[in-house]
Amino acid sequence: MNPKNQPNQPHENSFYETERLIIRPMSLDDAEFIFELYNSPKFIRYIGDRNIKTLSDAESYIKTRFLPLFEKLGFGNYLIVTKDENQKIGGVGIFEREGLDVVDIGFSLLEGFEGKGYAYEAAAKVKSIGMDEFGLKKLSAITTKDNLSSQKLIEKLGLRFQKYVILPEDNEELMYYETI
């Protein structure tokens, strides 16, 4: 049997391409980047403080949060790299989140790369991977009420606002979107 056709087969060596980007699974080699991205002011403001204070914390986060998703589901958090300069610019992925019944698509970029269409390009590719390769029927997305750029991107991906939700161990009401 072809392993690519097996459900939930990890794609740890897979990478995907768009016109301007390479999208590949996060690995321990990305700890320095995760440290930088997850400590950026906009990440902390809109997504939350993940308490990554050292490179060791970033490695641990990758080991405990990212790699198990690929092992369990075959998909997870992907690194976004520019083709032209081979520069790590962000993350995009499909996640299982406690408190949500539908897997969630999420994205974040270093601030210097926002507003150039990279997040949409990467998220659209990951959405198609989830739907076409993994047979997902629905995707959800969550965002804060004041993150207007994420709201626009989520809607451009074809998800529609459904309701407000509060995730376990959080007290902020988030906007919940879902594919129709």
Secondary structure, DSSP 8 states (H G I E B T S, - for coil): --GGGSTT---TT--EE-SSEEEEE--GGGHHHHHHHHTSHHHHHHT------SHHHHHHHIIIIIHHHHHHHS--EEEEEETTT--EEEEEEEE--TT-SS-EEEEEE-GGGTTSSHHHHHHHHHHHIIIIIT-----EEEE-TT-HHHHHHHHHTTEEEEEEE--TT--S-EEEEEE-
